[in-house]
């Protein structure tokens, strides 16, 4: 529902579930934006290195 004042949209009223979905989507977009900045600044590791490290960490106890 759009709430108007003097014929201009001023606010939006939505249900809680829709609001939560929207917040989750914005959070995901924000994480992607942070990730893009990290990649541009060279702060990343190749996926193969990350997975190899995880395998060593979680299979060393077997």
PQR file with spaces between the fields and no chain letter, atoms N, CA, C, O and H, PARSE charges and radii, in Angstrom:
ATOM       1  N    UNK     1       0.845   -1.155    0.000 -0.4000 1.5000
ATOM       2  CA   UNK     1       0.000    0.000    0.000 -0.0000 2.0000
ATOM       3  C    UNK     1       0.906    1.238    0.000  0.5500 1.7000
ATOM       4  O    UNK     1       1.831    1.335    0.807 -0.5500 1.4000
ATOM       5  N    UNK     2       0.643    2.153   -0.883 -0.4000 1.5000
ATOM       6  CA   UNK     2       1.409    3.390   -0.965 -0.0000 2.0000
ATOM       7  C    UNK     2       0.646    4.472   -0.218  0.5500 1.7000
ATOM       8  O    UNK     2      -0.544    4.687   -0.453 -0.5500 1.4000
ATOM       9  H    UNK     2      -0.108    2.074   -1.539  0.4000 1.0000
ATOM      10  N    UNK     3       1.337    5.139    0.672 -0.4000 1.5000
ATOM      11  CA   UNK     3       0.740    6.220    1.453 -0.0000 2.0000
ATOM      12  C    UNK     3       1.179    7.535    0.828  0.5500 1.7000
ATOM      13  O    UNK     3       2.368    7.773    0.619 -0.5500 1.4000
ATOM      14  H    UNK     3       2.303    4.964    0.862  0.4000 1.0000
ATOM      15  N    UNK     4       0.203    8.386    0.533 -0.4000 1.5000
ATOM      16  CA   UNK     4       0.508    9.653   -0.114 -0.0000 2.0000
ATOM      17  C    UNK     4       0.229   10.825    0.813  0.5500 1.7000
ATOM      18  O    UNK     4      -0.544   10.727    1.767 -0.5500 1.4000
ATOM      19  H    UNK     4      -0.763    8.193    0.702  0.4000 1.0000
ATOM      20  N    UNK     5       0.879   11.924    0.502 -0.4000 1.5000
ATOM      21  CA   UNK     5       0.631   13.176    1.207 -0.0000 2.0000
ATOM      22  C    UNK     5       0.590   14.258    0.148  0.5500 1.7000
ATOM      23  O    UNK     5       1.553   14.453   -0.594 -0.5500 1.4000
ATOM      24  H    UNK     5       1.506   12.003   -0.273  0.4000 1.0000
ATOM      25  N    UNK     6      -0.510   14.950    0.083 -0.4000 1.5000
ATOM      26  CA   UNK     6      -0.708   15.989   -0.937 -0.0000 2.0000
ATOM      27  C    UNK     6      -0.494   15.430   -2.337  0.5500 1.7000
ATOM      28  O    UNK     6       0.054   16.108   -3.206 -0.5500 1.4000
ATOM      29  H    UNK     6      -1.292   14.792    0.685  0.4000 1.0000
ATOM      30  N    UNK     7      -0.931   14.181   -2.555 -0.4000 1.5000
ATOM      31  CA   UNK     7      -0.856   13.570   -3.867 -0.0000 2.0000
ATOM      32  C    UNK     7       0.500   12.981   -4.233  0.5500 1.7000
ATOM      33  O    UNK     7       0.666   12.465   -5.338 -0.5500 1.4000
ATOM      34  H    UNK     7      -1.376   13.630   -1.849  0.4000 1.0000
ATOM      35  N    UNK     8       1.474   13.048   -3.327 -0.4000 1.5000
ATOM      36  CA   UNK     8       2.805   12.504   -3.590 -0.0000 2.0000
ATOM      37  C    UNK     8       3.064   11.295   -2.702  0.5500 1.7000
ATOM      38  O    UNK     8       2.708   11.292   -1.523 -0.5500 1.4000
ATOM      39  H    UNK     8       1.340   13.468   -2.429  0.4000 1.0000
ATOM      40  N    UNK     9       3.688   10.266   -3.279 -0.4000 1.5000
ATOM      41  CA   UNK     9       4.027    9.070   -2.500 -0.0000 2.0000
ATOM      42  C    UNK     9       5.016    9.455   -1.403  0.5500 1.7000
ATOM      43  O    UNK     9       6.033   10.095   -1.674 -0.5500 1.4000
ATOM      44  H    UNK     9       3.976   10.269   -4.236  0.4000 1.0000
ATOM      45  N    UNK    10       4.715    9.064   -0.165 -0.4000 1.5000
ATOM      46  CA   UNK    10       5.576    9.382    0.977 -0.0000 2.0000
ATOM      47  C    UNK    10       6.061    8.148    1.715  0.5500 1.7000
ATOM      48  O    UNK    10       7.115    8.184    2.348 -0.5500 1.4000
ATOM      49  H    UNK    10       3.889    8.545    0.055  0.4000 1.0000
ATOM      50  N    UNK    11       5.307    7.052    1.644 -0.4000 1.5000
ATOM      51  CA   UNK    11       5.681    5.840    2.369 -0.0000 2.0000
ATOM      52  C    UNK    11       5.030    4.645    1.709  0.5500 1.7000
ATOM      53  O    UNK    11       4.090    4.776    0.924 -0.5500 1.4000
ATOM      54  H    UNK    11       4.451    7.023    1.129  0.4000 1.0000
ATOM      55  N    UNK    12       5.558    3.459    2.048 -0.4000 1.5000
ATOM      56  CA   UNK    12       5.006    2.212    1.544 -0.0000 2.0000
ATOM      57  C    UNK    12       4.767    1.298    2.738  0.5500 1.7000
ATOM      58  O    UNK    12       5.626    1.167    3.610 -0.5500 1.4000
ATOM      59  H    UNK    12       6.321    3.353    2.685  0.4000 1.0000
ATOM      60  N    UNK    13       3.628    0.682    2.773 -0.4000 1.5000
ATOM      61  CA   UNK    13       3.278   -0.262    3.829 -0.0000 2.0000
ATOM      62  C    UNK    13       3.235   -1.654    3.199  0.5500 1.7000
ATOM      63  O    UNK    13       2.460   -1.905    2.276 -0.5500 1.4000
ATOM      64  H    UNK    13       2.930    0.788    2.065  0.4000 1.0000
ATOM      65  N    UNK    14       4.091   -2.571    3.717 -0.4000 1.5000
ATOM      66  CA   UNK    14       4.112   -3.935    3.184 -0.0000 2.0000
ATOM      67  C    UNK    14       4.023   -4.925    4.338  0.5500 1.7000
ATOM      68  O    UNK    14       4.259   -4.577    5.494 -0.5500 1.4000
ATOM      69  H    UNK    14       4.721   -2.367    4.467  0.4000 1.0000
ATOM      70  N    UNK    15       3.679   -6.164    4.003 -0.4000 1.5000
ATOM      71  CA   UNK    15       3.573   -7.195    5.027 -0.0000 2.0000
ATOM      72  C    UNK    15       4.970   -7.611    5.488  0.5500 1.7000
ATOM      73  O    UNK    15       5.956   -7.388    4.787 -0.5500 1.4000
ATOM      74  H    UNK    15       3.487   -6.447    3.063  0.4000 1.0000
ATOM      75  N    UNK    16       5.041   -8.213    6.661 -0.4000 1.5000
ATOM      76  CA   UNK    16       6.312   -8.575    7.281 -0.0000 2.0000
ATOM      77  C    UNK    16       7.109   -9.554    6.418  0.5500 1.7000
ATOM      78  O    UNK    16       8.324   -9.401    6.291 -0.5500 1.4000
ATOM      79  H    UNK    16       4.239   -8.395    7.231  0.4000 1.0000
ATOM      80  N    UNK    17       6.469  -10.538    5.833 -0.4000 1.5000
ATOM      81  CA   UNK    17       7.179  -11.528    5.014 -0.0000 2.0000
ATOM      82  C    UNK    17       7.838  -10.868    3.808  0.5500 1.7000
ATOM      83  O    UNK    17       8.993  -11.163    3.498 -0.5500 1.4000
ATOM      84  H    UNK    17       5.482  -10.663    5.936  0.4000 1.0000
ATOM      85  N    UNK    18       7.130   -9.993    3.136 -0.4000 1.5000
ATOM      86  CA   UNK    18       7.701   -9.282    1.984 -0.0000 2.0000
ATOM      87  C    UNK    18       8.856   -8.387    2.414  0.5500 1.7000
ATOM      88  O    UNK    18       9.868   -8.289    1.720 -0.5500 1.4000
ATOM      89  H    UNK    18       6.192   -9.754    3.388  0.4000 1.0000
ATOM      90  N    UNK    19       8.698   -7.737    3.559 -0.4000 1.5000
ATOM      91  CA   UNK    19       9.755   -6.880    4.088 -0.0000 2.0000
ATOM      92  C    UNK    19      11.012   -7.693    4.370  0.5500 1.7000
ATOM      93  O    UNK    19      12.118   -7.262    4.042 -0.5500 1.4000
ATOM      94  H    UNK    19       7.876   -7.816    4.122  0.4000 1.0000
ATOM      95  N    UNK    20      10.850   -8.870    4.979 -0.4000 1.5000
ATOM      96  CA   UNK    20      12.002   -9.708    5.300 -0.0000 2.0000
ATOM      97  C    UNK    20      12.693  -10.192    4.027  0.5500 1.7000
ATOM      98  O    UNK    20      13.922  -10.213    3.959 -0.5500 1.4000
ATOM      99  H    UNK    20       9.953   -9.221    5.246  0.4000 1.0000
ATOM     100  N    UNK    21      11.917  -10.576    3.027 -0.4000 1.5000
ATOM     101  CA   UNK    21      12.505  -10.997    1.747 -0.0000 2.0000
ATOM     102  C    UNK    21      13.313   -9.858    1.124  0.5500 1.7000
ATOM     103  O    UNK    21      14.397  -10.077    0.583 -0.5500 1.4000
ATOM     104  H    UNK    21      10.918  -10.558    3.082  0.4000 1.0000
ATOM     105  N    UNK    22      12.780   -8.657    1.207 -0.4000 1.5000
ATOM     106  CA   UNK    22      13.460   -7.501    0.650 -0.0000 2.0000
ATOM     107  C    UNK    22      14.760   -7.224    1.420  0.5500 1.7000
ATOM     108  O    UNK    22      15.788   -6.924    0.813 -0.5500 1.4000
ATOM     109  H    UNK    22      11.900   -8.479    1.647  0.4000 1.0000
ATOM     110  N    UNK    23      14.715   -7.324    2.730 -0.4000 1.5000
ATOM     111  CA   UNK    23      15.926   -7.114    3.545 -0.0000 2.0000
ATOM     112  C    UNK    23      16.982   -8.161    3.221  0.5500 1.7000
ATOM     113  O    UNK    23      18.166   -7.841    3.118 -0.5500 1.4000
ATOM     114  H    UNK    23      13.880   -7.568    3.223  0.4000 1.0000
ATOM     115  N    UNK    24      16.555   -9.416    3.060 -0.4000 1.5000
ATOM     116  CA   UNK    24      17.492  -10.479    2.711 -0.0000 2.0000
ATOM     117  C    UNK    24      18.149  -10.210    1.358  0.5500 1.7000
ATOM     118  O    UNK    24      19.351  -10.415    1.188 -0.5500 1.4000
ATOM     119  H    UNK    24      15.593   -9.676    3.144  0.4000 1.0000
ATOM     120  N    UNK    25      17.350   -9.752    0.404 -0.4000 1.5000
ATOM     121  CA   UNK    25      17.889   -9.441   -0.923 -0.0000 2.0000
ATOM     122  C    UNK    25      18.894   -8.302   -0.838  0.5500 1.7000
ATOM     123  O    UNK    25      19.945   -8.365   -1.475 -0.5500 1.4000
ATOM     124  H    UNK    25      16.373   -9.586    0.542  0.4000 1.0000
ATOM     125  N    UNK    26      18.599   -7.274   -0.072 -0.4000 1.5000
ATOM     126  CA   UNK    26      19.531   -6.158    0.083 -0.0000 2.0000
ATOM     127  C    UNK    26      20.806   -6.605    0.785  0.5500 1.7000
ATOM     128  O    UNK    26      21.896   -6.148    0.439 -0.5500 1.4000
ATOM     129  H    UNK    26      17.745   -7.223    0.445  0.4000 1.0000
ATOM     130  N    UNK    27      20.684   -7.487    1.760 -0.4000 1.5000
ATOM     131  CA   UNK    27      21.873   -8.002    2.450 -0.0000 2.0000
ATOM     132  C    UNK    27      22.767   -8.772    1.488  0.5500 1.7000
ATOM     133  O    UNK    27      23.989   -8.630    1.521 -0.5500 1.4000
ATOM     134  H    UNK    27      19.799   -7.859    2.041  0.4000 1.0000
ATOM     135  N    UNK    28      22.163   -9.582    0.638 -0.4000 1.5000
ATOM     136  CA   UNK    28      22.932  -10.336   -0.354 -0.0000 2.0000
ATOM     137  C    UNK    28      23.635   -9.391   -1.325  0.5500 1.7000
ATOM     138  O    UNK    28      24.805   -9.590   -1.653 -0.5500 1.4000
ATOM     139  H    UNK    28      21.170   -9.698    0.611  0.4000 1.0000
ATOM     140  N    UNK    29      22.928   -8.375   -1.780 -0.4000 1.5000
ATOM     141  CA   UNK    29      23.533   -7.401   -2.687 -0.0000 2.0000
ATOM     142  C    UNK    29      24.698   -6.675   -2.018  0.5500 1.7000
ATOM     143  O    UNK    29      25.712   -6.399   -2.658 -0.5500 1.4000
ATOM     144  H    UNK    29      21.977   -8.214   -1.513  0.4000 1.0000
ATOM     145  N    UNK    30      24.552   -6.370   -0.738 -0.4000 1.5000
ATOM     146  CA   UNK    30      25.630   -5.702   -0.019 -0.0000 2.0000
ATOM     147  C    UNK    30      26.859   -6.613    0.094  0.5500 1.7000
ATOM     148  O    UNK    30      27.988   -6.152   -0.073 -0.5500 1.4000
ATOM     149  H    UNK    30      23.728   -6.594   -0.218  0.4000 1.0000
ATOM     150  N    UNK    31      26.645   -7.894    0.374 -0.4000 1.5000
ATOM     151  CA   UNK    31      27.764   -8.834    0.435 -0.0000 2.0000
ATOM     152  C    UNK    31      28.469   -8.931   -0.920  0.5500 1.7000
ATOM     153  O    UNK    31      29.697   -8.984   -0.984 -0.5500 1.4000
ATOM     154  H    UNK    31      25.728   -8.269    0.509  0.4000 1.0000
ATOM     155  N    UNK    32      27.690   -8.953   -1.997 -0.4000 1.5000
ATOM     156  CA   UNK    32      28.284   -9.001   -3.335 -0.0000 2.0000
ATOM     157  C    UNK    32      29.108   -7.746   -3.607  0.5500 1.7000
ATOM     158  O    UNK    32      30.174   -7.818   -4.220 -0.5500 1.4000
ATOM     159  H    UNK    32      26.693   -8.910   -1.945  0.4000 1.0000
ATOM     160  N    UNK    33      28.619   -6.613   -3.158 -0.4000 1.5000
ATOM     161  CA   UNK    33      29.346   -5.367   -3.357 -0.0000 2.0000
ATOM     162  C    UNK    33      30.671   -5.390   -2.590  0.5500 1.7000
ATOM     163  O    UNK    33      31.704   -4.984   -3.122 -0.5500 1.4000
ATOM     164  H    UNK    33      27.754   -6.554   -2.660  0.4000 1.0000
ATOM     165  N    UNK    34      30.643   -5.863   -1.344 -0.4000 1.5000
ATOM     166  CA   UNK    34      31.880   -5.981   -0.568 -0.0000 2.0000
ATOM     167  C    UNK    34      32.851   -6.936   -1.252  0.5500 1.7000
ATOM     168  O    UNK    34      34.055   -6.683   -1.296 -0.5500 1.4000
ATOM     169  H    UNK    34      29.804   -6.193   -0.911  0.4000 1.0000
ATOM     170  N    UNK    35      32.323   -8.032   -1.785 -0.4000 1.5000
ATOM     171  CA   UNK    35      33.167   -9.017   -2.471 -0.0000 2.0000
ATOM     172  C    UNK    35      33.829   -8.411   -3.705  0.5500 1.7000
ATOM     173  O    UNK    35      35.007   -8.657   -3.961 -0.5500 1.4000
ATOM     174  H    UNK    35      31.346   -8.238   -1.749  0.4000 1.0000
ATOM     175  N    UNK    36      33.086   -7.628   -4.460 -0.4000 1.5000
ATOM     176  CA   UNK    36      33.651   -6.986   -5.647 -0.0000 2.0000
ATOM     177  C    UNK    36      34.798   -6.058   -5.266  0.5500 1.7000
ATOM     178  O    UNK    36      35.809   -6.004   -5.967 -0.5500 1.4000
ATOM     179  H    UNK    36      32.129   -7.427   -4.252  0.4000 1.0000
ATOM     180  N    UNK    37      34.652   -5.334   -4.172 -0.4000 1.5000
ATOM     181  CA   UNK    37      35.712   -4.441   -3.710 -0.0000 2.0000
ATOM     182  C    UNK    37      36.941   -5.259   -3.327  0.5500 1.7000
ATOM     183  O    UNK    37      38.062   -4.890   -3.675 -0.5500 1.4000
ATOM     184  H    UNK    37      33.831   -5.378   -3.603  0.4000 1.0000
ATOM     185  N    UNK    38      36.742   -6.365   -2.614 -0.4000 1.5000
ATOM     186  CA   UNK    38      37.864   -7.220   -2.237 -0.0000 2.0000
ATOM     187  C    UNK    38      38.600   -7.754   -3.466  0.5500 1.7000
ATOM     188  O    UNK    38      39.830   -7.761   -3.495 -0.5500 1.4000
ATOM     189  H    UNK    38      35.831   -6.665   -2.330  0.4000 1.0000
ATOM     190  N    UNK    39      37.866   -8.194   -4.465 -0.4000 1.5000
ATOM     191  CA   UNK    39      38.494   -8.721   -5.689 -0.0000 2.0000
ATOM     192  C    UNK    39      39.289   -7.611   -6.381  0.5500 1.7000
ATOM     193  O    UNK    39      40.417   -7.834   -6.820 -0.5500 1.4000
ATOM     194  H    UNK    39      36.866   -8.188   -4.441  0.4000 1.0000
ATOM     195  N    UNK    40      38.704   -6.426   -6.476 -0.4000 1.5000
ATOM     196  CA   UNK    40      39.422   -5.311   -7.107 -0.0000 2.0000
ATOM     197  C    UNK    40      40.706   -4.975   -6.360  0.5500 1.7000
ATOM     198  O    UNK    40      41.685   -4.540   -6.965 -0.5500 1.4000
ATOM     199  H    UNK    40      37.788   -6.245   -6.119  0.4000 1.0000
ATOM     200  N    UNK    41      40.703   -5.179   -5.033 -0.4000 1.5000
ATOM     201  CA   UNK    41      41.882   -4.885   -4.214 -0.0000 2.0000
ATOM     202  C    UNK    41      42.822   -6.079   -4.078  0.5500 1.7000
ATOM     203  O    UNK    41      43.789   -6.028   -3.318 -0.5500 1.4000
ATOM     204  H    UNK    41      39.907   -5.532   -4.540  0.4000 1.0000
ATOM     205  N    UNK    42      42.537   -7.159   -4.817 -0.4000 1.5000
ATOM     206  CA   UNK    42      43.415   -8.330   -4.795 -0.0000 2.0000
ATOM     207  C    UNK    42      43.286   -9.190   -3.552  0.5500 1.7000
ATOM     208  O    UNK    42      44.153  -10.022   -3.285 -0.5500 1.4000
ATOM     209  H    UNK    42      41.751   -7.201   -5.434  0.4000 1.0000
ATOM     210  N    UNK    43      42.219   -9.004   -2.789 -0.4000 1.5000
ATOM     211  CA   UNK    43      42.012   -9.777   -1.556 -0.0000 2.0000
ATOM     212  C    UNK    43      41.136  -10.994   -1.850  0.5500 1.7000
ATOM     213  O    UNK    43      39.951  -11.016   -1.519 -0.5500 1.4000
ATOM     214  H    UNK    43      41.515   -8.328   -3.006  0.4000 1.0000
ATOM     215  N    UNK    44      41.735  -11.996   -2.472 -0.4000 1.5000
ATOM     216  CA   UNK    44      41.003  -13.222   -2.764 -0.0000 2.0000
ATOM     217  C    UNK    44      41.985  -14.362   -2.906  0.5500 1.7000
ATOM     218  O    UNK    44      43.189  -14.148   -3.049 -0.5500 1.4000
ATOM     219  H    UNK    44      42.698  -11.977   -2.742  0.4000 1.0000
ATOM     220  N    UNK    45      41.456  -15.593   -2.865 -0.4000 1.5000
ATOM     221  CA   UNK    45      42.253  -16.795   -3.068 -0.0000 2.0000
ATOM     222  C    UNK    45      41.551  -17.638   -4.125  0.5500 1.7000
ATOM     223  O    UNK    45      40.323  -17.628   -4.218 -0.5500 1.4000
ATOM     224  H    UNK    45      40.478  -15.767   -2.748  0.4000 1.0000
ATOM     225  N    UNK    46      42.317  -18.358   -4.909 -0.4000 1.5000
ATOM     226  CA   UNK    46      41.680  -19.253   -5.885 -0.0000 2.0000
ATOM     227  C    UNK    46      40.820  -20.300   -5.164  0.5500 1.7000
ATOM     228  O    UNK    46      41.181  -20.773   -4.086 -0.5500 1.4000
ATOM     229  H    UNK    46      43.314  -18.367   -4.833  0.4000 1.0000
ATOM     230  N    UNK    47      39.692  -20.653   -5.762 -0.4000 1.5000
ATOM     231  CA   UNK    47      38.772  -21.617   -5.156 -0.0000 2.0000
ATOM     232  C    UNK    47      39.468  -22.939   -4.859  0.5500 1.7000
ATOM     233  O    UNK    47      39.201  -23.555   -3.827 -0.5500 1.4000
ATOM     234  H    UNK    47      39.398  -20.269   -6.637  0.4000 1.0000
ATOM     235  N    UNK    48      40.344  -23.379   -5.735 -0.4000 1.5000
ATOM     236  CA   UNK    48      41.047  -24.654   -5.519 -0.0000 2.0000
ATOM     237  C    UNK    48      41.845  -24.620   -4.223  0.5500 1.7000
ATOM     238  O    UNK    48      41.886  -25.614   -3.497 -0.5500 1.4000
ATOM     239  H    UNK    48      40.560  -22.879   -6.573  0.4000 1.0000
ATOM     240  N    UNK    49      42.481  -23.486   -3.921 -0.4000 1.5000
ATOM     241  CA   UNK    49      43.245  -23.362   -2.677 -0.0000 2.0000
ATOM     242  C    UNK    49      42.332  -23.412   -1.448  0.5500 1.7000
ATOM     243  O    UNK    49      42.655  -24.053   -0.448 -0.5500 1.4000
ATOM     244  H    UNK    49      42.447  -22.678   -4.510  0.4000 1.0000
ATOM     245  N    UNK    50      41.205  -22.738   -1.536 -0.4000 1.5000
ATOM     246  CA   UNK    50      40.255  -22.711   -0.412 -0.0000 2.0000
ATOM     247  C    UNK    50      39.717  -24.113   -0.145  0.5500 1.7000
ATOM     248  O    UNK    50      39.684  -24.555    1.004 -0.5500 1.4000
ATOM     249  H    UNK    50      40.942  -22.217   -2.348  0.4000 1.0000
ATOM     250  N    UNK    51      39.295  -24.815   -1.195 -0.4000 1.5000
ATOM     251  CA   UNK    51      38.753  -26.159   -1.008 -0.0000 2.0000
ATOM     252  C    UNK    51      39.803  -27.136   -0.514  0.5500 1.7000
ATOM     253  O    UNK    51      39.505  -28.011    0.298 -0.5500 1.4000
ATOM     254  H    UNK    51      39.321  -24.456   -2.128  0.4000 1.0000
ATOM     255  N    UNK    52      41.028  -26.995   -0.997 -0.4000 1.5000
ATOM     256  CA   UNK    52      42.111  -27.869   -0.519 -0.0000 2.0000
ATOM     257  C    UNK    52      42.358  -27.638    0.964  0.5500 1.7000
ATOM     258  O    UNK    52      42.567  -28.590    1.715 -0.5500 1.4000
ATOM     259  H    UNK    52      41.271  -26.284   -1.658  0.4000 1.0000
ATOM     260  N    UNK    53      42.335  -26.385    1.388 -0.4000 1.5000
ATOM     261  CA   UNK    53      42.526  -26.054    2.802 -0.0000 2.0000
ATOM     262  C    UNK    53      41.400  -26.634    3.654  0.5500 1.7000
ATOM     263  O    UNK    53      41.648  -27.166    4.736 -0.5500 1.4000
ATOM     264  H    UNK    53      42.166  -25.611    0.778  0.4000 1.0000
ATOM     265  N    UNK    54      40.171  -26.531    3.170 -0.4000 1.5000
ATOM     266  CA   UNK    54      39.031  -27.097    3.908 -0.0000 2.0000
ATOM     267  C    UNK    54      39.123  -28.614    3.990  0.5500 1.7000
ATOM     268  O    UNK    54      38.833  -29.196    5.035 -0.5500 1.4000
ATOM     269  H    UNK    54      39.969  -26.098    2.291  0.4000 1.0000
ATOM     270  N    UNK    55      39.525  -29.260    2.898 -0.4000 1.5000
ATOM     271  CA   UNK    55      39.685  -30.726    2.926 -0.0000 2.0000
ATOM     272  C    UNK    55      40.718  -31.126    3.960  0.5500 1.7000
ATOM     273  O    UNK    55      40.492  -32.055    4.735 -0.5500 1.4000
ATOM     274  H    UNK    55      39.761  -28.787    2.049  0.4000 1.0000
ATOM     275  N    UNK    56      41.855  -30.434    3.982 -0.4000 1.5000
ATOM     276  CA   UNK    56      42.904  -30.756    4.966 -0.0000 2.0000
ATOM     277  C    UNK    56      42.382  -30.574    6.385  0.5500 1.7000
ATOM     278  O    UNK    56      42.631  -31.400    7.262 -0.5500 1.4000
ATOM     279  H    UNK    56      42.039  -29.679    3.352  0.4000 1.0000
ATOM     280  N    UNK    57      41.658  -29.484    6.595 -0.4000 1.5000
ATOM     281  CA   UNK    57      41.151  -29.179    7.944 -0.0000 2.0000
ATOM     282  C    UNK    57      40.153  -30.215    8.429  0.5500 1.7000
ATOM     283  O    UNK    57      40.212  -30.631    9.585 -0.5500 1.4000
ATOM     284  H    UNK    57      41.456  -28.813    5.882  0.4000 1.0000
ATOM     285  N    UNK    58      39.238  -30.638    7.566 -0.4000 1.5000
ATOM     286  CA   UNK    58      38.155  -31.521    8.007 -0.0000 2.0000
ATOM     287  C    UNK    58      38.419  -33.001    7.785  0.5500 1.7000
ATOM     288  O    UNK    58      37.634  -33.829    8.245 -0.5500 1.4000
ATOM     289  H    UNK    58      39.190  -30.300    6.626  0.4000 1.0000
ATOM     290  N    UNK    59      39.483  -33.360    7.104 -0.4000 1.5000
ATOM     291  CA   UNK    59      39.780  -34.783    6.928 -0.0000 2.0000
ATOM     292  C    UNK    59      41.010  -35.194    7.709  0.5500 1.7000
ATOM     293  O    UNK    59      41.331  -36.382    7.752 -0.5500 1.4000
ATOM     294  H    UNK    59      40.121  -32.687    6.730  0.4000 1.0000
ATOM     295  N    UNK    60      41.700  -34.272    8.320 -0.4000 1.5000
ATOM     296  CA   UNK    60      42.912  -34.623    9.073 -0.0000 2.0000
ATOM     297  C    UNK    60      42.600  -35.415   10.337  0.5500 1.7000
ATOM     298  O    UNK    60      43.464  -36.140   10.832 -0.5500 1.4000
ATOM     299  H    UNK    60      41.439  -33.307    8.285  0.4000 1.0000
ATOM     300  N    UNK    61      41.381  -35.294   10.873 -0.4000 1.5000
ATOM     301  CA   UNK    61      41.003  -36.004   12.085 -0.0000 2.0000
ATOM     302  C    UNK    61      40.532  -37.424   11.842  0.5500 1.7000
ATOM     303  O    UNK    61      40.291  -38.152   12.805 -0.5500 1.4000
ATOM     304  H    UNK    61      40.679  -34.706   10.470  0.4000 1.0000
ATOM     305  N    UNK    62      40.392  -37.847   10.597 -0.4000 1.5000
ATOM     306  CA   UNK    62      39.894  -39.214   10.286 -0.0000 2.0000
ATOM     307  C    UNK    62      40.956  -40.256   10.415  0.5500 1.7000
ATOM     308  O    UNK    62      40.694  -41.437   10.190 -0.5500 1.4000
ATOM     309  H    UNK    62      40.588  -37.255    9.815  0.4000 1.0000
